[in-house]
Amino acid sequence: LSAIPNTEESLTRQQAEQTQELLIALINAITNGNAKLTHQKMNFILNHTNILTSKDFFKCKGRVLALNTLIQTSVLFTHIQPLESQNLYTIFIHKVENSKTREDLIKTAYNMCYTYCSLFQNNTFPEYSKTISDVINYIYVHLSEPLSLSVIAEYFHRNASRLSTDFKQETGQTITNFIQQTRINRAINYLCNTELSVSEAALATGFDD
């Protein structure tokens, strides 16, 4: 947890310990897939610590990058496939670096925590075969990107028609419908649990217009 720099302003030992406790609680909420608690913990961290209140915007960026590293490292000790967390880690490095204002940075921090949390909400499918579970996980991780049956079939080196038949047989819906419904659900969750605007939530979930 020492990966999160305290600040240029000196913190007492007690303040540092309280910040670490808050970060532990945030990580636990994320890895338990509890979106509401994740949002509450992020609110508390922003309101009761100085992680994002430094006058030096670049220091604030560094702290969000460190938080990204902390979360991703914690995820490595769970059942989530390392490639999935690494993809999110890379995505949010770019999002943090591209943040131009403190408001952008705060939105990115919320988005980051909630996206990692969503990974845990959606990553267990005991009733599905490994192939279909992998396809679903791929959709969740790449939801903001162009997705189609042909793209997914090519990625998994599967015949598109056979994959489509297997997917519908196991899930009860087509891949196209599943992608669309997942995007709608994720966008709703973003709007309810983060500070993203409607247009930002749409972009984050792969809606082009």
C-alpha positions in Angstrom: 0.0 0.0 0.0 3.0 2.3 0.2 2.7 2.5 -3.6 0.3 5.4 -3.0 2.5 8.5 -2.2 1.3 10.3 0.8 1.7 14.0 -0.4 4.2 16.7 -0.4 2.4 18.0 2.7 3.5 16.0 5.7 1.1 13.4 7.1 1.1 12.1 10.6 1.6 8.4 11.1 -2.0 8.2 12.2 -3.2 9.9 9.0 -1.0 7.6 6.9 -2.4 4.5 8.6 -6.0 5.7 8.1 -5.3 6.3 4.4 -4.0 2.7 4.1 -7.0 1.4 5.9 -9.3 3.2 3.5 -7.4 1.8 0.5 -7.6 -1.7 1.9 -11.4 -1.3 2.3 -11.6 0.0 -1.3 -9.6 -3.0 -2.6 -11.9 -5.4 -0.7 -15.0 -3.7 -2.1 -13.6 -4.0 -5.7 -12.5 -7.6 -5.4 -15.8 -8.6 -3.8 -17.6 -7.1 -6.9 -19.6 -4.7 -4.7 -20.2 -1.6 -6.9 -22.2 0.4 -4.4 -19.5 -0.1 -1.6 -16.8 0.7 -4.1 -18.4 4.0 -4.9 -18.9 4.7 -1.2 -15.2 4.0 -0.4 -14.1 6.2 -3.3 -16.3 9.0 -2.0 -14.8 8.6 1.5 -11.2 8.6 0.2 -11.7 11.7 -1.9 -13.5 13.5 0.9 -11.2 12.5 3.8 -7.7 12.2 2.3 -5.5 14.4 0.3 -4.8 11.9 -2.5 -6.3 14.2 -5.1 -6.2 17.6 -3.3 -2.6 18.5 -4.0 -2.1 21.8 -5.9 0.4 20.0 -8.1 -1.8 18.3 -10.7 1.0 16.0 -11.9 1.3 14.7 -8.3 -2.4 13.9 -8.3 -1.9 12.0 -11.6 0.9 10.1 -10.1 -1.3 9.0 -7.2 -4.1 7.8 -9.5 -1.5 5.9 -11.5 -0.3 4.4 -8.2 -3.8 3.4 -7.3 -4.2 1.7 -10.6 -1.0 -0.3 -9.9 -2.2 -1.2 -6.4 -5.6 -2.5 -7.7 -4.1 -4.4 -10.6 -1.5 -6.0 -8.2 -4.2 -7.0 -5.9 -6.2 -8.5 -8.7 -3.3 -10.7 -9.6 -3.9 -12.7 -6.4 -7.5 -13.5 -7.3 -9.1 -15.8 -9.9 -9.2 -13.1 -12.6 -7.0 -14.0 -15.6 -3.9 -11.8 -15.5 -4.4 -10.7 -19.1 -7.7 -9.2 -18.3 -6.4 -7.0 -15.4 -3.3 -6.1 -17.5 -5.6 -4.8 -20.2 -7.5 -2.6 -17.8 -4.2 -1.5 -16.2 -2.9 -0.3 -19.6 -6.2 1.3 -20.6 -6.3 3.4 -17.4 -2.7 4.4 -17.6 -3.6 6.1 -20.9 -6.8 7.6 -19.4 -5.0 9.1 -16.5 -2.2 10.5 -18.7 -4.8 12.0 -21.0 -6.7 13.7 -18.2 -6.5 17.4 -18.6 -8.3 18.7 -15.5 -8.8 17.6 -11.9 -12.4 16.9 -12.7 -11.3 14.6 -15.6 -8.9 12.8 -13.2 -11.5 12.3 -10.5 -13.9 10.8 -13.1 -11.1 8.6 -14.4 -10.4 7.4 -10.8 -14.1 6.4 -10.3 -14.3 4.8 -13.7 -11.2 2.8 -13.0 -12.4 1.5 -9.7 -15.8 0.6 -11.0 -14.4 -1.1 -14.1 -12.2 -3.3 -12.0 -15.2 -4.0 -9.8 -17.3 -5.0 -12.8 -14.6 -7.6 -13.7 -15.4 -9.4 -10.5 -19.1 -9.0 -10.9 -19.1 -10.7 -14.3 -16.2 -13.2 -14.2 -17.7 -16.4 -12.8 -19.9 -18.5 -15.1 -19.9 -22.0 -13.6 -22.8 -23.1 -15.8 -21.0 -22.3 -19.1 -18.3 -24.2 -20.9 -14.8 -22.8 -20.8 -15.0 -21.4 -24.4 -18.3 -19.6 -23.8 -17.0 -18.3 -20.4 -13.9 -17.0 -22.2 -16.0 -15.3 -24.9 -18.1 -13.6 -22.2 -15.0 -12.4 -20.4 -13.6 -11.1 -23.6 -16.8 -9.1 -24.3 -16.7 -7.6 -20.8 -13.0 -6.6 -21.1 -13.3 -5.2 -24.6 -16.8 -3.7 -24.3 -15.7 -0.2 -25.3 -14.2 -1.5 -28.5 -15.9 -2.6 -31.7 -17.3 -6.1 -31.1 -19.0 -8.5 -33.4 -19.4 -12.2 -33.9 -16.7 -12.2 -36.6 -14.2 -10.3 -34.5 -14.7 -12.6 -31.5 -14.6 -15.8 -33.7 -11.4 -14.7 -35.2 -9.8 -13.9 -31.8 -10.6 -17.4 -30.5 -9.8 -19.1 -33.9 -13.4 -20.5 -34.0 -15.8 -21.0 -36.9 -18.3 -18.0 -36.5 -21.4 -20.1 -37.3 -20.4 -22.8 -34.8 -19.5 -20.3 -32.1 -22.8 -18.5 -32.6 -24.8 -21.8 -32.3 -22.8 -22.8 -29.1 -23.2 -19.4 -27.6 -27.0 -19.3 -28.1 -27.4 -22.9 -26.9 -25.6 -22.2 -23.6 -26.8 -18.6 -22.9 -30.1 -18.5 -24.6 -29.3 -15.4 -26.7 -27.1 -14.4 -29.7 -23.7 -12.9 -29.2 -25.0 -9.7 -30.8 -27.9 -9.4 -28.4 -25.6 -10.3 -25.5 -23.2 -7.5 -26.4 -26.0 -5.0 -26.8 -27.6 -5.9 -23.4 -24.2 -5.9 -21.7 -23.5 -2.4 -23.0 -26.8 -1.2 -21.8 -26.4 -2.7 -18.3 -22.8 -1.4 -18.0 -23.9 2.1 -19.1 -26.7 2.2 -16.5 -24.2 1.0 -13.9 -21.8 3.8 -14.8 -24.5 6.4 -14.6 -25.7 5.1 -11.2 -22.3 4.5 -9.6 -19.8 6.9 -11.2 -19.6 10.6 -12.1 -19.6 9.9 -15.9 -21.9 11.9 -18.1 -24.3 10.1 -20.5 -22.0 10.7 -23.4 -18.9 9.5 -21.4 -20.8 6.4 -20.2 -21.9 5.7 -23.8 -18.3 5.9 -25.1 -17.0 3.8 -22.2 -19.4 1.0 -23.1 -18.9 1.0 -26.9 -21.9 3.0 -28.1 -20.8 5.1 -31.0 -23.8 7.4 -31.1 
